[in-house]
Amino acid sequence: MSTQLISERALARSRTLRARLVGALGPLTMLGGVAWAFLQPYRLTVLHPHGQGFWWLLVQPPLLVVGVGIVFALAIAPGLIEDLEDDAATR
């Protein structure tokens, strides 16, 4: 393989700043949820829910933030990144 082909592939794979920022939103949101859980551990009632049901354990704000980050990273961001790359390619 020649170096010209390798450099062309590297240019084709490079992303714009917008695409990188959109790709980083999901992991940053998940990191924020984990940080929130560590900074306010009393919000997570995992060990002794004291008579609370399943929904009380599942619907905790830091867990919801992590879930939103996962959904964004896996379902929404790939389409946005593809659109941004297509838009950058047409310019």
Biopython code that builds the backbone (N, CA, C, O; Angstrom):
import numpy as np
from Bio.PDB.StructureBuilder import StructureBuilder

atoms = [
    (1, "MET", "N", (0.842, -1.170, 0.000)),
    (1, "MET", "CA", (0.000, 0.000, 0.000)),
    (1, "MET", "C", (0.893, 1.240, 0.000)),
    (1, "MET", "O", (1.841, 1.331, 0.780)),
    (2, "SER", "N", (0.593, 2.162, -0.851)),
    (2, "SER", "CA", (1.420, 3.367, -0.932)),
    (2, "SER", "C", (1.024, 4.368, 0.147)),
    (2, "SER", "O", (-0.073, 4.300, 0.702)),
    (3, "THR", "N", (1.916, 5.282, 0.432)),
    (3, "THR", "CA", (1.632, 6.279, 1.473)),
    (3, "THR", "C", (0.554, 7.254, 1.026)),
    (3, "THR", "O", (-0.130, 7.851, 1.857)),
    (4, "GLN", "N", (0.399, 7.416, -0.286)),
    (4, "GLN", "CA", (-0.644, 8.306, -0.774)),
    (4, "GLN", "C", (-2.022, 7.764, -0.411)),
    (4, "GLN", "O", (-2.892, 8.528, 0.008)),
    (5, "LEU", "N", (-2.234, 6.461, -0.564)),
    (5, "LEU", "CA", (-3.519, 5.863, -0.217)),
    (5, "LEU", "C", (-3.783, 5.965, 1.284)),
    (5, "LEU", "O", (-4.909, 6.219, 1.712)),
    (6, "ILE", "N", (-2.746, 5.767, 2.062)),
    (6, "ILE", "CA", (-2.912, 5.852, 3.512)),
    (6, "ILE", "C", (-3.279, 7.273, 3.925)),
    (6, "ILE", "O", (-4.159, 7.471, 4.762)),
    (7, "SER", "N", (-2.609, 8.252, 3.345)),
    (7, "SER", "CA", (-2.922, 9.638, 3.703)),
    (7, "SER", "C", (-4.316, 10.033, 3.232)),
    (7, "SER", "O", (-4.989, 10.816, 3.902)),
    (8, "GLU", "N", (-4.770, 9.500, 2.076)),
    (8, "GLU", "CA", (-6.124, 9.789, 1.609)),
    (8, "GLU", "C", (-7.159, 9.178, 2.542)),
    (8, "GLU", "O", (-8.188, 9.795, 2.817)),
    (9, "ARG", "N", (-6.898, 7.987, 3.022)),
    (9, "ARG", "CA", (-7.829, 7.365, 3.971)),
    (9, "ARG", "C", (-7.850, 8.112, 5.296)),
    (9, "ARG", "O", (-8.905, 8.248, 5.916)),
    (10, "ALA", "N", (-6.713, 8.588, 5.727)),
    (10, "ALA", "CA", (-6.668, 9.348, 6.967)),
    (10, "ALA", "C", (-7.444, 10.646, 6.827)),
    (10, "ALA", "O", (-8.124, 11.059, 7.767)),
    (11, "LEU", "N", (-7.359, 11.293, 5.684)),
    (11, "LEU", "CA", (-8.130, 12.509, 5.459)),
    (11, "LEU", "C", (-9.624, 12.207, 5.387)),
    (11, "LEU", "O", (-10.441, 12.994, 5.866)),
    (12, "ALA", "N", (-9.979, 11.088, 4.798)),
    (12, "ALA", "CA", (-11.390, 10.728, 4.697)),
    (12, "ALA", "C", (-11.980, 10.416, 6.065)),
    (12, "ALA", "O", (-13.164, 10.653, 6.301)),
    (13, "ARG", "N", (-11.157, 9.884, 6.969)),
    (13, "ARG", "CA", (-11.649, 9.525, 8.296)),
    (13, "ARG", "C", (-11.616, 10.683, 9.285)),
    (13, "ARG", "O", (-12.223, 10.596, 10.353)),
    (14, "SER", "N", (-10.932, 11.744, 8.956)),
    (14, "SER", "CA", (-10.851, 12.854, 9.896)),
    (14, "SER", "C", (-12.216, 13.519, 10.019)),
    (14, "SER", "O", (-12.945, 13.658, 9.036)),
    (15, "ARG", "N", (-12.544, 13.920, 11.214)),
    (15, "ARG", "CA", (-13.847, 14.515, 11.483)),
    (15, "ARG", "C", (-13.700, 16.002, 11.736)),
    (15, "ARG", "O", (-12.644, 16.490, 12.139)),
    (16, "THR", "N", (-14.765, 16.689, 11.493)),
    (16, "THR", "CA", (-14.777, 18.117, 11.764)),
    (16, "THR", "C", (-14.898, 18.336, 13.271)),
    (16, "THR", "O", (-15.209, 17.414, 14.024)),
    (17, "LEU", "N", (-14.650, 19.551, 13.686)),
    (17, "LEU", "CA", (-14.747, 19.883, 15.106)),
    (17, "LEU", "C", (-16.173, 19.683, 15.617)),
    (17, "LEU", "O", (-16.378, 19.208, 16.734)),
    (18, "ARG", "N", (-17.144, 20.045, 14.802)),
    (18, "ARG", "CA", (-18.551, 19.854, 15.211)),
    (18, "ARG", "C", (-18.859, 18.379, 15.436)),
    (18, "ARG", "O", (-19.504, 18.020, 16.421)),
    (19, "ALA", "N", (-18.397, 17.523, 14.523)),
    (19, "ALA", "CA", (-18.661, 16.088, 14.651)),
    (19, "ALA", "C", (-17.991, 15.526, 15.906)),
    (19, "ALA", "O", (-18.559, 14.672, 16.586)),
    (20, "ARG", "N", (-16.793, 16.002, 16.208)),
    (20, "ARG", "CA", (-16.118, 15.541, 17.430)),
    (20, "ARG", "C", (-16.873, 15.986, 18.672)),
    (20, "ARG", "O", (-17.004, 15.224, 19.630)),
    (21, "LEU", "N", (-17.371, 17.217, 18.657)),
    (21, "LEU", "CA", (-18.124, 17.717, 19.816)),
    (21, "LEU", "C", (-19.419, 16.946, 20.005)),
    (21, "LEU", "O", (-19.780, 16.611, 21.133)),
    (22, "VAL", "N", (-20.119, 16.662, 18.924)),
    (22, "VAL", "CA", (-21.356, 15.886, 19.021)),
    (22, "VAL", "C", (-21.053, 14.479, 19.521)),
    (22, "VAL", "O", (-21.803, 13.932, 20.330)),
    (23, "GLY", "N", (-19.964, 13.892, 19.045)),
    (23, "GLY", "CA", (-19.576, 12.558, 19.497)),
    (23, "GLY", "C", (-19.172, 12.524, 20.960)),
    (23, "GLY", "O", (-19.298, 11.487, 21.613)),
    (24, "ALA", "N", (-18.692, 13.638, 21.481)),
    (24, "ALA", "CA", (-18.263, 13.689, 22.879)),
    (24, "ALA", "C", (-19.400, 14.000, 23.844)),
    (24, "ALA", "O", (-19.240, 13.824, 25.052)),
    (25, "LEU", "N", (-20.539, 14.455, 23.344)),
    (25, "LEU", "CA", (-21.640, 14.821, 24.244)),
    (25, "LEU", "C", (-22.174, 13.631, 25.055)),
    (25, "LEU", "O", (-22.440, 13.765, 26.249)),
    (26, "GLY", "N", (-22.326, 12.488, 24.418)),
    (26, "GLY", "CA", (-22.841, 11.310, 25.121)),
    (26, "GLY", "C", (-21.926, 10.854, 26.251)),
    (26, "GLY", "O", (-22.380, 10.718, 27.387)),
    (27, "PRO", "N", (-20.637, 10.612, 25.963)),
    (27, "PRO", "CA", (-19.731, 10.203, 27.038)),
    (27, "PRO", "C", (-19.578, 11.267, 28.133)),
    (27, "PRO", "O", (-19.446, 10.928, 29.309)),
    (28, "LEU", "N", (-19.594, 12.549, 27.752)),
    (28, "LEU", "CA", (-19.504, 13.600, 28.775)),
    (28, "LEU", "C", (-20.741, 13.621, 29.665)),
    (28, "LEU", "O", (-20.643, 13.870, 30.867)),
    (29, "THR", "N", (-21.900, 13.361, 29.079)),
    (29, "THR", "CA", (-23.127, 13.291, 29.867)),
    (29, "THR", "C", (-23.079, 12.109, 30.835)),
    (29, "THR", "O", (-23.473, 12.233, 31.994)),
    (30, "MET", "N", (-22.597, 10.969, 30.355)),
    (30, "MET", "CA", (-22.472, 9.805, 31.236)),
    (30, "MET", "C", (-21.481, 10.087, 32.361)),
    (30, "MET", "O", (-21.728, 9.730, 33.513)),
    (31, "LEU", "N", (-20.376, 10.719, 32.033)),
    (31, "LEU", "CA", (-19.386, 11.079, 33.046)),
    (31, "LEU", "C", (-19.981, 12.045, 34.073)),
    (31, "LEU", "O", (-19.695, 11.941, 35.265)),
    (32, "GLY", "N", (-20.800, 12.974, 33.611)),
    (32, "GLY", "CA", (-21.475, 13.896, 34.525)),
    (32, "GLY", "C", (-22.417, 13.174, 35.470)),
    (32, "GLY", "O", (-22.493, 13.517, 36.649)),
    (33, "GLY", "N", (-23.138, 12.175, 34.968)),
    (33, "GLY", "CA", (-24.031, 11.393, 35.824)),
    (33, "GLY", "C", (-23.274, 10.601, 36.873)),
    (33, "GLY", "O", (-23.697, 10.523, 38.026)),
    (34, "VAL", "N", (-22.159, 10.015, 36.474)),
    (34, "VAL", "CA", (-21.337, 9.258, 37.432)),
    (34, "VAL", "C", (-20.732, 10.203, 38.472)),
    (34, "VAL", "O", (-20.695, 9.881, 39.659)),
    (35, "ALA", "N", (-20.261, 11.366, 38.026)),
    (35, "ALA", "CA", (-19.713, 12.350, 38.971)),
    (35, "ALA", "C", (-20.791, 12.820, 39.941)),
    (35, "ALA", "O", (-20.533, 12.987, 41.133)),
    (36, "TRP", "N", (-21.996, 13.032, 39.424)),
    (36, "TRP", "CA", (-23.110, 13.445, 40.287)),
    (36, "TRP", "C", (-23.398, 12.368, 41.332)),
    (36, "TRP", "O", (-23.658, 12.682, 42.493)),
    (37, "ALA", "N", (-23.352, 11.115, 40.925)),
    (37, "ALA", "CA", (-23.606, 10.020, 41.860)),
    (37, "ALA", "C", (-22.536, 9.966, 42.948)),
    (37, "ALA", "O", (-22.841, 9.650, 44.098)),
    (38, "PHE", "N", (-21.280, 10.274, 42.597)),
    (38, "PHE", "CA", (-20.223, 10.279, 43.607)),
    (38, "PHE", "C", (-20.296, 11.512, 44.506)),
    (38, "PHE", "O", (-20.012, 11.430, 45.701)),
    (39, "LEU", "N", (-20.675, 12.649, 43.932)),
    (39, "LEU", "CA", (-20.737, 13.872, 44.727)),
    (39, "LEU", "C", (-21.953, 13.917, 45.648)),
    (39, "LEU", "O", (-21.897, 14.524, 46.717)),
    (40, "GLN", "N", (-23.043, 13.284, 45.244)),
    (40, "GLN", "CA", (-24.242, 13.228, 46.075)),
    (40, "GLN", "C", (-24.707, 11.768, 46.208)),
    (40, "GLN", "O", (-25.716, 11.384, 45.615)),
    (41, "PRO", "N", (-23.986, 10.969, 46.971)),
    (41, "PRO", "CA", (-24.343, 9.548, 47.049)),
    (41, "PRO", "C", (-25.677, 9.287, 47.740)),
    (41, "PRO", "O", (-26.251, 8.212, 47.568)),
    (42, "TYR", "N", (-26.179, 10.235, 48.508)),
    (42, "TYR", "CA", (-27.463, 10.037, 49.173)),
    (42, "TYR", "C", (-28.619, 10.003, 48.175)),
    (42, "TYR", "O", (-29.724, 9.602, 48.540)),
    (43, "ARG", "N", (-28.393, 10.412, 46.931)),
    (43, "ARG", "CA", (-29.443, 10.355, 45.912)),
    (43, "ARG", "C", (-29.668, 8.928, 45.415)),
    (43, "ARG", "O", (-30.726, 8.631, 44.861)),
    (44, "LEU", "N", (-28.699, 8.050, 45.604)),
    (44, "LEU", "CA", (-28.838, 6.659, 45.180)),
    (44, "LEU", "C", (-29.215, 5.802, 46.377)),
    (44, "LEU", "O", (-28.426, 5.648, 47.310)),
    (45, "THR", "N", (-30.398, 5.255, 46.352)),
    (45, "THR", "CA", (-30.856, 4.392, 47.449)),
    (45, "THR", "C", (-30.758, 2.941, 46.999)),
    (45, "THR", "O", (-31.764, 2.297, 46.703)),
    (46, "VAL", "N", (-29.534, 2.443, 46.954)),
    (46, "VAL", "CA", (-29.311, 1.098, 46.434)),
    (46, "VAL", "C", (-29.342, 0.063, 47.555)),
    (46, "VAL", "O", (-29.896, -1.020, 47.368)),
    (47, "LEU", "N", (-28.771, 0.364, 48.692)),
    (47, "LEU", "CA", (-28.628, -0.657, 49.730)),
    (47, "LEU", "C", (-29.906, -0.888, 50.535)),
    (47, "LEU", "O", (-30.353, -2.027, 50.660)),
    (48, "HIS", "N", (-30.495, 0.164, 51.077)),
    (48, "HIS", "CA", (-31.678, 0.013, 51.921)),
    (48, "HIS", "C", (-32.758, 0.996, 51.477)),
    (48, "HIS", "O", (-32.806, 2.127, 51.961)),
    (49, "PRO", "N", (-33.630, 0.567, 50.552)),
    (49, "PRO", "CA", (-34.650, 1.492, 50.069)),
    (49, "PRO", "C", (-35.795, 1.710, 51.060)),
    (49, "PRO", "O", (-36.666, 2.540, 50.802)),
    (50, "HIS", "N", (-35.818, 0.999, 52.173)),
    (50, "HIS", "CA", (-36.817, 1.174, 53.232)),
    (50, "HIS", "C", (-38.243, 1.126, 52.703)),
    (50, "HIS", "O", (-38.993, 2.095, 52.820)),
    (51, "GLY", "N", (-38.607, -0.003, 52.123)),
    (51, "GLY", "CA", (-39.971, -0.218, 51.678)),
    (51, "GLY", "C", (-40.307, 0.371, 50.326)),
    (51, "GLY", "O", (-41.474, 0.356, 49.936)),
    (52, "GLN", "N", (-39.354, 0.878, 49.609)),
    (52, "GLN", "CA", (-39.626, 1.447, 48.293)),
    (52, "GLN", "C", (-39.582, 0.337, 47.247)),
    (52, "GLN", "O", (-38.918, -0.683, 47.430)),
    (53, "GLY", "N", (-40.300, 0.555, 46.152)),
    (53, "GLY", "CA", (-40.388, -0.443, 45.103)),
    (53, "GLY", "C", (-39.292, -0.321, 44.069)),
    (53, "GLY", "O", (-38.331, 0.431, 44.226)),
    (54, "PHE", "N", (-39.469, -1.088, 43.004)),
    (54, "PHE", "CA", (-38.485, -1.151, 41.930)),
    (54, "PHE", "C", (-38.280, 0.202, 41.261)),
    (54, "PHE", "O", (-37.147, 0.576, 40.957)),
    (55, "TRP", "N", (-39.361, 0.939, 41.031)),
    (55, "TRP", "CA", (-39.242, 2.218, 40.340)),
    (55, "TRP", "C", (-38.452, 3.227, 41.149)),
    (55, "TRP", "O", (-37.759, 4.074, 40.585)),
    (56, "TRP", "N", (-38.550, 3.144, 42.460)),
    (56, "TRP", "CA", (-37.772, 4.047, 43.300)),
    (56, "TRP", "C", (-36.281, 3.799, 43.124)),
    (56, "TRP", "O", (-35.480, 4.733, 43.158)),
    (57, "LEU", "N", (-35.916, 2.541, 42.938)),
    (57, "LEU", "CA", (-34.509, 2.213, 42.729)),
    (57, "LEU", "C", (-34.043, 2.571, 41.321)),
    (57, "LEU", "O", (-32.907, 3.005, 41.130)),
    (58, "LEU", "N", (-34.920, 2.390, 40.339)),
    (58, "LEU", "CA", (-34.525, 2.612, 38.955)),
    (58, "LEU", "C", (-34.491, 4.092, 38.580)),
    (58, "LEU", "O", (-33.595, 4.535, 37.860)),
    (59, "VAL", "N", (-35.456, 4.842, 39.063)),
    (59, "VAL", "CA", (-35.590, 6.238, 38.644)),
    (59, "VAL", "C", (-34.889, 7.137, 39.655)),
    (59, "VAL", "O", (-35.527, 7.803, 40.469)),
    (60, "GLN", "N", (-33.581, 7.140, 39.584)),
    (60, "GLN", "CA", (-32.751, 8.036, 40.374)),
    (60, "GLN", "C", (-32.112, 9.028, 39.415)),
    (60, "GLN", "O", (-31.663, 8.629, 38.341)),
    (61, "PRO", "N", (-32.056, 10.306, 39.766)),
    (61, "PRO", "CA", (-31.548, 11.314, 38.814)),
    (61, "PRO", "C", (-30.175, 11.005, 38.211)),
    (61, "PRO", "O", (-30.026, 11.139, 36.996)),
    (62, "PRO", "N", (-29.168, 10.603, 38.984)),
    (62, "PRO", "CA", (-27.876, 10.308, 38.326)),
    (62, "PRO", "C", (-27.968, 9.136, 37.349)),
    (62, "PRO", "O", (-27.303, 9.138, 36.313)),
    (63, "LEU", "N", (-28.789, 8.136, 37.676)),
    (63, "LEU", "CA", (-28.950, 7.005, 36.758)),
    (63, "LEU", "C", (-29.659, 7.429, 35.483)),
    (63, "LEU", "O", (-29.342, 6.939, 34.400)),
    (64, "LEU", "N", (-30.623, 8.341, 35.609)),
    (64, "LEU", "CA", (-31.307, 8.845, 34.426)),
    (64, "LEU", "C", (-30.351, 9.633, 33.531)),
    (64, "LEU", "O", (-30.428, 9.537, 32.306)),
    (65, "VAL", "N", (-29.459, 10.405, 34.132)),
    (65, "VAL", "CA", (-28.483, 11.171, 33.342)),
    (65, "VAL", "C", (-27.551, 10.222, 32.600)),
    (65, "VAL", "O", (-27.247, 10.449, 31.429)),
    (66, "VAL", "N", (-27.098, 9.177, 33.253)),
    (66, "VAL", "CA", (-26.242, 8.182, 32.586)),
    (66, "VAL", "C", (-27.024, 7.505, 31.460)),
    (66, "VAL", "O", (-26.476, 7.281, 30.381)),
    (67, "GLY", "N", (-28.280, 7.180, 31.693)),
    (67, "GLY", "CA", (-29.114, 6.559, 30.655)),
    (67, "GLY", "C", (-29.315, 7.456, 29.453)),
    (67, "GLY", "O", (-29.276, 6.990, 28.314)),
    (68, "VAL", "N", (-29.529, 8.738, 29.693)),
    (68, "VAL", "CA", (-29.676, 9.684, 28.585)),
    (68, "VAL", "C", (-28.377, 9.771, 27.788)),
    (68, "VAL", "O", (-28.409, 9.858, 26.561)),
    (69, "GLY", "N", (-27.247, 9.749, 28.469)),
    (69, "GLY", "CA", (-25.960, 9.771, 27.769)),
    (69, "GLY", "C", (-25.768, 8.546, 26.898)),
    (69, "GLY", "O", (-25.249, 8.645, 25.787)),
    (70, "ILE", "N", (-26.180, 7.399, 27.391)),
    (70, "ILE", "CA", (-26.059, 6.157, 26.618)),
    (70, "ILE", "C", (-26.962, 6.203, 25.389)),
    (70, "ILE", "O", (-26.535, 5.857, 24.288)),
    (71, "VAL", "N", (-28.209, 6.631, 25.577)),
    (71, "VAL", "CA", (-29.145, 6.710, 24.446)),
    (71, "VAL", "C", (-28.635, 7.700, 23.401)),
    (71, "VAL", "O", (-28.699, 7.429, 22.202)),
    (72, "PHE", "N", (-28.135, 8.836, 23.854)),
    (72, "PHE", "CA", (-27.619, 9.822, 22.903)),
    (72, "PHE", "C", (-26.421, 9.275, 22.139)),
    (72, "PHE", "O", (-26.334, 9.422, 20.920)),
    (73, "ALA", "N", (-25.497, 8.642, 22.861)),
    (73, "ALA", "CA", (-24.275, 8.138, 22.222)),
    (73, "ALA", "C", (-24.564, 7.014, 21.232)),
    (73, "ALA", "O", (-23.904, 6.924, 20.196)),
    (74, "LEU", "N", (-25.527, 6.166, 21.528)),
    (74, "LEU", "CA", (-25.773, 5.003, 20.678)),
    (74, "LEU", "C", (-26.845, 5.219, 19.618)),
    (74, "LEU", "O", (-26.777, 4.615, 18.548)),
    (75, "ALA", "N", (-27.840, 6.075, 19.894)),
    (75, "ALA", "CA", (-28.961, 6.198, 18.975)),
    (75, "ALA", "C", (-28.975, 7.517, 18.196)),
    (75, "ALA", "O", (-29.340, 7.527, 17.020)),
    (76, "ILE", "N", (-28.594, 8.600, 18.814)),
    (76, "ILE", "CA", (-28.760, 9.906, 18.189)),
    (76, "ILE", "C", (-27.468, 10.413, 17.555)),
    (76, "ILE", "O", (-27.478, 10.882, 16.417)),
    (77, "ALA", "N", (-26.367, 10.322, 18.277)),
    (77, "ALA", "CA", (-25.100, 10.898, 17.807)),
    (77, "ALA", "C", (-24.607, 10.315, 16.480)),
    (77, "ALA", "O", (-24.121, 11.083, 15.650)),
    (78, "PRO", "N", (-24.701, 9.015, 16.232)),
    (78, "PRO", "CA", (-24.184, 8.516, 14.941)),
    (78, "PRO", "C", (-24.868, 9.161, 13.738)),
    (78, "PRO", "O", (-24.202, 9.481, 12.754)),
    (79, "GLY", "N", (-26.174, 9.355, 13.798)),
    (79, "GLY", "CA", (-26.878, 9.997, 12.702)),
    (79, "GLY", "C", (-26.493, 11.454, 12.542)),
    (79, "GLY", "O", (-26.327, 11.941, 11.424)),
    (80, "LEU", "N", (-26.351, 12.154, 13.666)),
    (80, "LEU", "CA", (-25.927, 13.548, 13.611)),
    (80, "LEU", "C", (-24.521, 13.687, 13.036)),
    (80, "LEU", "O", (-24.256, 14.574, 12.224)),
    (81, "ILE", "N", (-23.637, 12.812, 13.460)),
    (81, "ILE", "CA", (-22.260, 12.855, 12.958)),
    (81, "ILE", "C", (-22.230, 12.566, 11.465)),
    (81, "ILE", "O", (-21.496, 13.216, 10.720)),
    (82, "GLU", "N", (-23.013, 11.607, 11.029)),
    (82, "GLU", "CA", (-23.070, 11.298, 9.599)),
    (82, "GLU", "C", (-23.588, 12.494, 8.809)),
    (82, "GLU", "O", (-23.049, 12.813, 7.749)),
    (83, "ASP", "N", (-24.623, 13.158, 9.309)),
    (83, "ASP", "CA", (-25.140, 14.348, 8.629)),
    (83, "ASP", "C", (-24.113, 15.471, 8.600)),
    (83, "ASP", "O", (-23.969, 16.160, 7.590)),
    (84, "LEU", "N", (-23.401, 15.658, 9.705)),
    (84, "LEU", "CA", (-22.373, 16.697, 9.736)),
    (84, "LEU", "C", (-21.242, 16.401, 8.764)),
    (84, "LEU", "O", (-20.735, 17.307, 8.104)),
    (85, "GLU", "N", (-20.846, 15.139, 8.674)),
    (85, "GLU", "CA", (-19.795, 14.764, 7.724)),
    (85, "GLU", "C", (-20.244, 14.921, 6.292)),
    (85, "GLU", "O", (-19.469, 15.356, 5.441)),
    (86, "ASP", "N", (-21.504, 14.568, 6.011)),
    (86, "ASP", "CA", (-22.032, 14.758, 4.657)),
    (86, "ASP", "C", (-22.095, 16.231, 4.303)),
    (86, "ASP", "O", (-21.780, 16.623, 3.179)),
    (87, "ASP", "N", (-22.500, 17.042, 5.261)),
    (87, "ASP", "CA", (-22.566, 18.484, 5.031)),
    (87, "ASP", "C", (-21.176, 19.061, 4.790)),
    (87, "ASP", "O", (-20.997, 19.922, 3.929)),
    (88, "ALA", "N", (-20.202, 18.591, 5.545)),
    (88, "ALA", "CA", (-18.825, 19.080, 5.367)),
    (88, "ALA", "C", (-18.251, 18.613, 4.029)),
    (88, "ALA", "O", (-17.448, 19.319, 3.418)),
    (89, "ALA", "N", (-18.653, 17.439, 3.577)),
    (89, "ALA", "CA", (-18.138, 16.906, 2.311)),
    (89, "ALA", "C", (-18.706, 17.663, 1.111)),
    (89, "ALA", "O", (-18.048, 17.775, 0.076)),
    (90, "THR", "N", (-19.918, 18.177, 1.251)),
    (90, "THR", "CA", (-20.538, 18.882, 0.118)),
    (90, "THR", "C", (-20.054, 20.318, 0.009)),
    (90, "THR", "O", (-20.260, 20.960, -1.021)),
    (91, "ARG", "N", (-19.426, 20.826, 1.033)),
    (91, "ARG", "CA", (-18.930, 22.215, 0.988)),
    (91, "ARG", "C", (-17.639, 22.341, 0.278)),
    (91, "ARG", "O", (-17.103, 23.443, 0.161)),
]
sb = StructureBuilder()
sb.init_structure("model")
sb.init_model(0)
sb.init_chain("A")
sb.init_seg("    ")
for serial, (resi, resn, name, xyz) in enumerate(atoms, 1):
    if name == "N":
        sb.init_residue(resn, " ", resi, " ")
    sb.init_atom(name, np.array(xyz, "f"), 0.0, 1.0, " ", f" {name:<3s}", serial, name[0])
structure = sb.get_structure()
